[in-house]
Amino acid sequence: MKRIKNVVLFFNSKRRKAITYAAAIERRLRAAGARVQKVCVNDAACELKSADAAVAVGGDGTVLYAARHVIGRGLPVLGINAGGLGFLSGIEQKEFLKSVDAFLAGKFFKIKRSLLSVSVLRGGKPVFGPLPALNDCVMRNPEARAFQLKASFGGRFLSDYFGDGLIVSTPSGSTAYSLAASGPIVMPDLEVFLLSPICPHTLTHRPIVLSASEELQVEVQAGRYAPQVLSLSIDGQENFGLEPGDTVLVRRHPRSFEMLAPASFSYFDILRRKLSWGER
């Protein structure tokens, strides 16, 4: 990786820790000779200048925000956790401050994460997307009422789902909403989709892992008792209202999201620390 001279610094202004961390990181980067553009994820507008890499300071939501804005530019992102669990973080703040010279020298390595490409057809015509998703796309009813979806994979009928919703996630998103819905944890470098029903109205439905080589189609069915008010959420950041007859198409995105991490990074170490594996 070439030397990094220009850095975009994303930060969450609603977290006091993120503000403090971002200020210290900005000072250290500038002292090392880098040019820094700060972007607050809570601002409505986001105009990025030319850069070599990005640093996201906050929780996983900050990394997801950064991903939406850098995927088209091919910028790698280093996540620094200043939030909760921080599964998308590559390094802690104290360690980064000690490793800034190595970071700017291009000695951090890139980890490629696969993305979903999500779109919606209405009457056979596209009405939404395609948009990239780093973690997941979620179909649910904000009124807490069960509804029915018909899923097909690779042109073959998969199953009807009746419940509170459906999560389609990437391996990166396997430790997010999908995990809360009893989905499996999946190695980030695998090319798969995870399909996890949310509170299914049957004991027989379980999460399933699908190859990312084919297209997943999810059709919204008419309500059993009343019109349904459904929503499609992309990484919890973009939302779209769904109607009966709409079809959500999920494919593997042609691009990958590149994350940065030091040579000492271990995904298993992240799982052990964040999920307290092995503790008694």
Secondary structure, DSSP 8 states (H G I E B T S, - for coil): -----EEEEEE-TT-HHHHHHHHHHHHHHHHTT-EEEEEETTSS-------SEEEEEESHHHHHHHHHHHGGGT--EEEEE-SSS-TT-SB-HHHHHHSHHHHHTT-SEEEEEEEEEEEEEETTEEEEEEEEESSEEEEE-TT---EEEEEEETTEEEEEEEEEEEEEE-SGGGGTHHHHTT-----TTS-EEEEEEEEESSSS---EEEETTS-EEEEE---SSS---EEEEETTTEEEEE-TT-EEEEEEEEEEEEEEE-TT--HHHHHHHHHTTT--
